[in-house]
Amino acid sequence: FSIIATLGVERIKERFHVLVPDQVNVYPPHFSISQLLLLSSGTLTELKKLIQDKEAYIVPGNGGQIEVDISMFLEIPILMGDLFQTETIFTKSGAKLIFEANEINVPVSAWDIKTEFEFFASLAHLIITYPEYETWIFKMDNESNGRGIAYIQLDRIQQYLDLKKEYFRYDDKKKYEVLVGECLQKNISKKVKIIANLLYKSWEDYLQEFISNRGVIEACPTTNPSNIIGSPSIPILIEPDGSIEHLPTYDKINIFSFRNIGAISPQRSFPSANDSEVNFDLIADKIGKYLYEHDIIGYVTIELISYRNANSIRYLAIDLKFGLNDLISSIRFCHFLYAHAMDRLQPDLGNISLNQERSLSMIQNNKCDIFTFPFFAHTKI
């Protein structure tokens, strides 16, 4: 309240409301806010009275059946498209299909893996087909922030290294592929690195969850971790009329393997995000148009990685996320704060919308940075 009030926003306490689901202490702590709200009839009724006779709609952080049920109870729209399409497209496997359909670079991959046999057969085939890659990453379709990720480094498996030396002695490459698969099955439980190792106590636990939810296998594009420059993200808003708003880009900050703790905006992975090698606006428009044609609207984030290759910087698209996440919210709030700060510093401009445009321009042109964390945002001028 105090931060927004200092910016001159009027009647903030009448306009800003926080409701806590009345069943918050009844159900387990892993229940989402949406689940708790749907189970809290008293809070739903209070919310319905609060928005009565007002224009209102839901902006979901995650689009699923629960959010749709809440919108139906409240009798208001929700900023998302077809539920089935949303649940199908916004998985690790679904994202691969979307990127390939739009000719956007992706890592060497196999996806929609749903059996143990398919997992090892796909991994062995990828390794033999692309021997230049030494690290292979496994990602569950429905997890995020590193929870469903594991990886293996082939240079740590001596039996595989011995087999690799014998590759040219095998006339039957299919037989060699079977041997590689058997080698992986024998050694993977000892050599694999599971990111959420408190959640999955063993490789067997992880693999069972992986094949239950389906997932992807993808190659790490470089053998030298220092060649991975960053994790740029391109958020967009697909409006109900099909227009696409380009939101400020950001680079995710990772202090642990595959674990995000915050972001810096705008992205710094590419000196120019719209040069001849990578055009963020073009990527955003391609994906936004394709999704709208497939009945998707709302907030979408296109996630990339950037890496050095010889004398150039390249990118690969690795994921597609639906919903208004914490990072986008924090960055947009920072733009709001910065625009009002400019309005106070330069009152002669007298136009907050103009200042919002100028603040966005300054941030996008690297004249200032935004550092943002899930519960902390700071503007550095």
HUGILIN-V904621 format. One record per residue. N is the residue number from 1. RES is the residue in one small letter. OMEGA is omega in whole degrees, -180 to 180 (none if undefined). D_FIRST is the distance of its C-alpha to the first C-alpha in Angstrom with 2 decimals. Layout:
n:N res:RES omega:OMEGA d_first:D_FIRST
n:N res:RES omega:OMEGA d_first:D_FIRST
This chain:
n:1 res:f omega:-173 d_first:0.00
n:2 res:s omega:-180 d_first:3.81
n:3 res:i omega:-178 d_first:5.60
n:4 res:i omega:-179 d_first:5.43
n:5 res:a omega:-180 d_first:5.89
n:6 res:t omega:180 d_first:8.64
n:7 res:l omega:176 d_first:10.21
n:8 res:g omega:177 d_first:11.09
n:9 res:v omega:-174 d_first:9.69
n:10 res:e omega:175 d_first:10.86
n:11 res:r omega:-174 d_first:10.21
n:12 res:i omega:-178 d_first:6.95
n:13 res:k omega:177 d_first:7.32
n:14 res:e omega:-173 d_first:10.84
n:15 res:r omega:-177 d_first:10.59
n:16 res:f omega:-176 d_first:8.40
n:17 res:h omega:174 d_first:10.38
n:18 res:v omega:178 d_first:11.31
n:19 res:l omega:178 d_first:14.99
n:20 res:v omega:179 d_first:17.09
n:21 res:p omega:-176 d_first:20.78
n:22 res:d omega:179 d_first:22.87
n:23 res:q omega:-174 d_first:25.53
n:24 res:v omega:-178 d_first:23.49
n:25 res:n omega:-177 d_first:25.71
n:26 res:v omega:-174 d_first:28.90
n:27 res:y omega:-178 d_first:29.47
n:28 res:p omega:-175 d_first:29.99
n:29 res:p omega:-180 d_first:27.14
n:30 res:h omega:177 d_first:28.37
n:31 res:f omega:178 d_first:27.49
n:32 res:s omega:177 d_first:24.89
n:33 res:i omega:179 d_first:21.83
n:34 res:s omega:178 d_first:23.89
n:35 res:q omega:-179 d_first:26.84
n:36 res:l omega:180 d_first:24.98
n:37 res:l omega:-179 d_first:23.45
n:38 res:l omega:-180 d_first:26.94
n:39 res:l omega:-177 d_first:28.38
n:40 res:s omega:-176 d_first:25.90
n:41 res:s omega:-180 d_first:27.41
n:42 res:g omega:180 d_first:25.29
n:43 res:t omega:177 d_first:21.98
n:44 res:l omega:179 d_first:23.68
n:45 res:t omega:178 d_first:24.87
n:46 res:e omega:180 d_first:21.49
n:47 res:l omega:-180 d_first:20.07
n:48 res:k omega:177 d_first:23.17
n:49 res:k omega:-177 d_first:22.70
n:50 res:l omega:-177 d_first:19.10
n:51 res:i omega:-179 d_first:20.39
n:52 res:q omega:179 d_first:23.66
n:53 res:d omega:177 d_first:24.94
n:54 res:k omega:173 d_first:22.23
n:55 res:e omega:-176 d_first:22.87
n:56 res:a omega:173 d_first:21.47
n:57 res:y omega:-178 d_first:22.56
n:58 res:i omega:172 d_first:21.88
n:59 res:v omega:-174 d_first:21.19
n:60 res:p omega:170 d_first:22.73
n:61 res:g omega:177 d_first:22.32
n:62 res:n omega:-176 d_first:25.90
n:63 res:g omega:180 d_first:28.38
n:64 res:g omega:-178 d_first:30.71
n:65 res:q omega:-179 d_first:32.36
n:66 res:i omega:-180 d_first:29.56
n:67 res:e omega:177 d_first:27.05
n:68 res:v omega:179 d_first:29.82
n:69 res:d omega:178 d_first:30.47
n:70 res:i omega:-180 d_first:26.87
n:71 res:s omega:179 d_first:27.03
n:72 res:m omega:178 d_first:30.40
n:73 res:f omega:-178 d_first:29.23
n:74 res:l omega:-179 d_first:26.33
n:75 res:e omega:177 d_first:28.79
n:76 res:i omega:180 d_first:26.58
n:77 res:p omega:174 d_first:27.38
n:78 res:i omega:-176 d_first:26.32
n:79 res:l omega:173 d_first:26.13
n:80 res:m omega:-178 d_first:29.11
n:81 res:g omega:-178 d_first:32.84
n:82 res:d omega:-175 d_first:35.81
n:83 res:l omega:-178 d_first:35.04
n:84 res:f omega:179 d_first:38.36
n:85 res:q omega:180 d_first:38.09
n:86 res:t omega:-178 d_first:34.57
n:87 res:e omega:-179 d_first:35.73
n:88 res:t omega:-175 d_first:38.91
n:89 res:i omega:-172 d_first:37.75
n:90 res:f omega:170 d_first:34.73
n:91 res:t omega:179 d_first:36.79
n:92 res:k omega:180 d_first:38.42
n:93 res:s omega:180 d_first:41.74
n:94 res:g omega:-180 d_first:40.38
n:95 res:a omega:179 d_first:38.74
n:96 res:k omega:-179 d_first:42.14
n:97 res:l omega:-179 d_first:43.77
n:98 res:i omega:-179 d_first:41.24
n:99 res:f omega:-180 d_first:41.54
n:100 res:e omega:179 d_first:45.33
n:101 res:a omega:-179 d_first:45.54
n:102 res:n omega:176 d_first:43.76
n:103 res:e omega:176 d_first:45.81
n:104 res:i omega:-174 d_first:42.93
n:105 res:n omega:176 d_first:44.01
n:106 res:v omega:176 d_first:43.46
n:107 res:p omega:170 d_first:44.84
n:108 res:v omega:-168 d_first:48.24
n:109 res:s omega:162 d_first:47.40
n:110 res:a omega:-175 d_first:48.53
n:111 res:w omega:-177 d_first:46.24
n:112 res:d omega:-179 d_first:46.15
n:113 res:i omega:-171 d_first:48.00
n:114 res:k omega:176 d_first:48.53
n:115 res:t omega:179 d_first:51.49
n:116 res:e omega:178 d_first:52.53
n:117 res:f omega:-179 d_first:55.67
n:118 res:e omega:180 d_first:53.74
n:119 res:f omega:-176 d_first:51.38
n:120 res:f omega:178 d_first:54.24
n:121 res:a omega:179 d_first:56.37
n:122 res:s omega:-179 d_first:53.58
n:123 res:l omega:179 d_first:52.73
n:124 res:a omega:-180 d_first:56.43
n:125 res:h omega:179 d_first:56.99
n:126 res:l omega:-178 d_first:54.07
n:127 res:i omega:-179 d_first:55.26
n:128 res:i omega:-179 d_first:58.80
n:129 res:t omega:-178 d_first:57.85
n:130 res:y omega:-175 d_first:55.43
n:131 res:p omega:-179 d_first:56.89
n:132 res:e omega:-180 d_first:55.02
n:133 res:y omega:-177 d_first:51.78
n:134 res:e omega:-179 d_first:51.58
n:135 res:t omega:-179 d_first:48.13
n:136 res:w omega:-173 d_first:47.26
n:137 res:i omega:179 d_first:43.84
n:138 res:f omega:-177 d_first:43.35
n:139 res:k omega:175 d_first:40.20
n:140 res:m omega:-176 d_first:39.56
n:141 res:d omega:-167 d_first:38.67
n:142 res:n omega:-179 d_first:35.64
n:143 res:e omega:-180 d_first:33.92
n:144 res:s omega:178 d_first:31.35
n:145 res:n omega:174 d_first:30.11
n:146 res:g omega:-175 d_first:33.62
n:147 res:r omega:-175 d_first:34.10
n:148 res:g omega:-174 d_first:37.17
n:149 res:i omega:170 d_first:38.73
n:150 res:a omega:178 d_first:41.95
n:151 res:y omega:180 d_first:44.40
n:152 res:i omega:178 d_first:47.95
n:153 res:q omega:-174 d_first:49.80
n:154 res:l omega:-179 d_first:53.40
n:155 res:d omega:176 d_first:54.67
n:156 res:r omega:-177 d_first:54.03
n:157 res:i omega:-174 d_first:56.46
n:158 res:q omega:-180 d_first:60.00
n:159 res:q omega:178 d_first:61.72
n:160 res:y omega:180 d_first:59.99
n:161 res:l omega:177 d_first:60.95
n:162 res:d omega:178 d_first:64.54
n:163 res:l omega:-178 d_first:64.47
n:164 res:k omega:178 d_first:63.09
n:165 res:k omega:-177 d_first:66.13
n:166 res:e omega:-173 d_first:68.38
n:167 res:y omega:-173 d_first:66.74
n:168 res:f omega:177 d_first:69.61
n:169 res:r omega:-177 d_first:72.15
n:170 res:y omega:174 d_first:70.90
n:171 res:d omega:179 d_first:72.47
n:172 res:d omega:-177 d_first:70.61
n:173 res:k omega:178 d_first:66.96
n:174 res:k omega:178 d_first:65.94
n:175 res:k omega:178 d_first:67.52
n:176 res:y omega:178 d_first:65.66
n:177 res:e omega:177 d_first:62.36
n:178 res:v omega:179 d_first:63.20
n:179 res:l omega:177 d_first:63.91
n:180 res:v omega:177 d_first:60.59
n:181 res:g omega:178 d_first:58.85
n:182 res:e omega:177 d_first:60.79
n:183 res:c omega:180 d_first:59.93
n:184 res:l omega:179 d_first:56.22
n:185 res:q omega:-178 d_first:56.47
n:186 res:k omega:-170 d_first:58.30
n:187 res:n omega:-169 d_first:56.01
n:188 res:i omega:-178 d_first:52.50
n:189 res:s omega:-179 d_first:51.45
n:190 res:k omega:-172 d_first:52.22
n:191 res:k omega:-177 d_first:50.84
n:192 res:v omega:175 d_first:47.70
n:193 res:k omega:179 d_first:44.25
n:194 res:i omega:-176 d_first:41.64
n:195 res:i omega:179 d_first:38.06
n:196 res:a omega:-174 d_first:36.64
n:197 res:n omega:174 d_first:39.54
n:198 res:l omega:180 d_first:37.88
n:199 res:l omega:180 d_first:37.55
n:200 res:y omega:-173 d_first:41.07
n:201 res:k omega:-177 d_first:43.56
n:202 res:s omega:176 d_first:46.44
n:203 res:w omega:-179 d_first:47.48
n:204 res:e omega:177 d_first:48.93
n:205 res:d omega:-179 d_first:45.59
n:206 res:y omega:-176 d_first:43.86
n:207 res:l omega:179 d_first:46.66
n:208 res:q omega:178 d_first:46.71
n:209 res:e omega:180 d_first:43.00
n:210 res:f omega:-176 d_first:43.52
n:211 res:i omega:176 d_first:46.40
n:212 res:s omega:-176 d_first:44.72
n:213 res:n omega:-173 d_first:41.78
n:214 res:r omega:-177 d_first:43.77
n:215 res:g omega:-177 d_first:42.85
n:216 res:v omega:170 d_first:43.91
n:217 res:i omega:179 d_first:45.91
n:218 res:e omega:-179 d_first:45.31
n:219 res:a omega:169 d_first:46.79
n:220 res:c omega:-169 d_first:44.89
n:221 res:p omega:-177 d_first:45.89
n:222 res:t omega:179 d_first:46.81
n:223 res:t omega:-180 d_first:48.59
n:224 res:n omega:-177 d_first:46.87
n:225 res:p omega:-179 d_first:43.19
n:226 res:s omega:178 d_first:42.63
n:227 res:n omega:173 d_first:43.44
n:228 res:i omega:-174 d_first:40.27
n:229 res:i omega:-176 d_first:37.97
n:230 res:g omega:-180 d_first:34.71
n:231 res:s omega:-179 d_first:32.97
n:232 res:p omega:179 d_first:31.73
n:233 res:s omega:-179 d_first:29.83
n:234 res:i omega:178 d_first:29.86
n:235 res:p omega:177 d_first:27.11
n:236 res:i omega:173 d_first:27.88
n:237 res:l omega:177 d_first:26.76
n:238 res:i omega:-177 d_first:29.78
n:239 res:e omega:179 d_first:29.16
n:240 res:p omega:179 d_first:31.10
n:241 res:d omega:178 d_first:33.49
n:242 res:g omega:177 d_first:34.36
n:243 res:s omega:-174 d_first:32.72
n:244 res:i omega:177 d_first:31.25
n:245 res:e omega:177 d_first:28.18
n:246 res:h omega:-180 d_first:28.45
n:247 res:l omega:-179 d_first:25.17
n:248 res:p omega:177 d_first:24.87
n:249 res:t omega:176 d_first:27.26
n:250 res:y omega:173 d_first:26.56
n:251 res:d omega:177 d_first:28.69
n:252 res:k omega:178 d_first:27.93
n:253 res:i omega:179 d_first:28.19
n:254 res:n omega:175 d_first:30.60
n:255 res:i omega:173 d_first:31.62
n:256 res:f omega:179 d_first:33.75
n:257 res:s omega:174 d_first:36.18
n:258 res:f omega:180 d_first:34.45
n:259 res:r omega:-178 d_first:31.13
n:260 res:n omega:177 d_first:28.01
n:261 res:i omega:-179 d_first:25.21
n:262 res:g omega:-177 d_first:23.30
n:263 res:a omega:171 d_first:24.15
n:264 res:i omega:-178 d_first:24.76
n:265 res:s omega:2 d_first:24.54
n:266 res:p omega:179 d_first:26.82
n:267 res:q omega:179 d_first:29.63
n:268 res:r omega:-177 d_first:32.24
n:269 res:s omega:-179 d_first:35.03
n:270 res:f omega:178 d_first:36.88
n:271 res:p omega:175 d_first:37.46
n:272 res:s omega:-175 d_first:37.54
n:273 res:a omega:-180 d_first:36.07
n:274 res:n omega:178 d_first:38.34
n:275 res:d omega:-174 d_first:41.69
n:276 res:s omega:-176 d_first:44.97
n:277 res:e omega:179 d_first:44.36
n:278 res:v omega:-179 d_first:40.91
n:279 res:n omega:-177 d_first:39.06
n:280 res:f omega:-180 d_first:35.52
n:281 res:d omega:179 d_first:35.29
n:282 res:l omega:178 d_first:38.57
n:283 res:i omega:-179 d_first:37.53
n:284 res:a omega:-179 d_first:34.30
n:285 res:d omega:179 d_first:36.32
n:286 res:k omega:-177 d_first:39.09
n:287 res:i omega:-179 d_first:36.95
n:288 res:g omega:180 d_first:34.69
n:289 res:k omega:-179 d_first:37.80
n:290 res:y omega:-179 d_first:39.58
n:291 res:l omega:179 d_first:36.75
n:292 res:y omega:178 d_first:36.35
n:293 res:e omega:178 d_first:40.13
n:294 res:h omega:171 d_first:39.76
n:295 res:d omega:176 d_first:37.21
n:296 res:i omega:171 d_first:34.05
n:297 res:i omega:178 d_first:30.85
n:298 res:g omega:-179 d_first:27.25
n:299 res:y omega:179 d_first:25.75
n:300 res:v omega:177 d_first:28.48
n:301 res:t omega:176 d_first:28.76
n:302 res:i omega:-175 d_first:32.18
n:303 res:e omega:-178 d_first:32.66
n:304 res:l omega:161 d_first:35.39
n:305 res:i omega:178 d_first:36.98
n:306 res:s omega:-177 d_first:38.61
n:307 res:y omega:178 d_first:41.67
n:308 res:r omega:175 d_first:44.50
n:309 res:n omega:-174 d_first:47.87
n:310 res:a omega:-177 d_first:50.66
n:311 res:n omega:-177 d_first:49.50
n:312 res:s omega:174 d_first:46.78
n:313 res:i omega:-178 d_first:43.29
n:314 res:r omega:-180 d_first:43.15
n:315 res:y omega:171 d_first:40.67
n:316 res:l omega:176 d_first:40.87
n:317 res:a omega:-175 d_first:38.63
n:318 res:i omega:-178 d_first:37.87
n:319 res:d omega:180 d_first:35.30
n:320 res:l omega:-176 d_first:33.48
n:321 res:k omega:177 d_first:30.17
n:322 res:f omega:172 d_first:28.65
n:323 res:g omega:178 d_first:25.01
n:324 res:l omega:-177 d_first:21.57
n:325 res:n omega:-178 d_first:21.27
n:326 res:d omega:-176 d_first:18.62
n:327 res:l omega:178 d_first:20.14
n:328 res:i omega:-180 d_first:20.15
n:329 res:s omega:-178 d_first:16.49
n:330 res:s omega:-179 d_first:15.55
n:331 res:i omega:179 d_first:18.05
n:332 res:r omega:177 d_first:16.96
n:333 res:f omega:178 d_first:13.33
n:334 res:c omega:176 d_first:15.07
n:335 res:h omega:178 d_first:17.20
n:336 res:f omega:179 d_first:14.39
n:337 res:l omega:-176 d_first:13.04
n:338 res:y omega:178 d_first:16.70
n:339 res:a omega:179 d_first:17.66
n:340 res:h omega:177 d_first:15.24
n:341 res:a omega:177 d_first:16.49
n:342 res:m omega:180 d_first:19.96
n:343 res:d omega:-180 d_first:19.36
n:344 res:r omega:-180 d_first:18.61
n:345 res:l omega:-179 d_first:21.50
n:346 res:q omega:-175 d_first:23.81
n:347 res:p omega:-179 d_first:22.96
n:348 res:d omega:177 d_first:26.54
n:349 res:l omega:173 d_first:25.82
n:350 res:g omega:-177 d_first:23.63
n:351 res:n omega:-175 d_first:22.97
n:352 res:i omega:179 d_first:19.73
n:353 res:s omega:176 d_first:21.65
n:354 res:l omega:180 d_first:24.34
n:355 res:n omega:176 d_first:22.01
n:356 res:q omega:178 d_first:20.67
n:357 res:e omega:-180 d_first:24.36
n:358 res:r omega:179 d_first:25.18
n:359 res:s omega:178 d_first:22.47
n:360 res:l omega:-180 d_first:23.76
n:361 res:s omega:-179 d_first:27.28
n:362 res:m omega:-180 d_first:26.72
n:363 res:i omega:-178 d_first:25.26
n:364 res:q omega:179 d_first:28.05
n:365 res:n omega:172 d_first:30.65
n:366 res:n omega:175 d_first:29.74
n:367 res:k omega:172 d_first:28.63
n:368 res:c omega:-179 d_first:25.48
n:369 res:d omega:168 d_first:24.29
n:370 res:i omega:172 d_first:21.21
n:371 res:f omega:-177 d_first:21.27
n:372 res:t omega:178 d_first:19.19
n:373 res:f omega:-176 d_first:19.30
n:374 res:p omega:-179 d_first:18.14
n:375 res:f omega:-178 d_first:15.13
n:376 res:f omega:176 d_first:15.24
n:377 res:a omega:-179 d_first:15.50
n:378 res:h omega:177 d_first:17.02
n:379 res:t omega:179 d_first:18.54
n:380 res:k omega:-177 d_first:21.93
n:381 res:i omega:none d_first:23.43
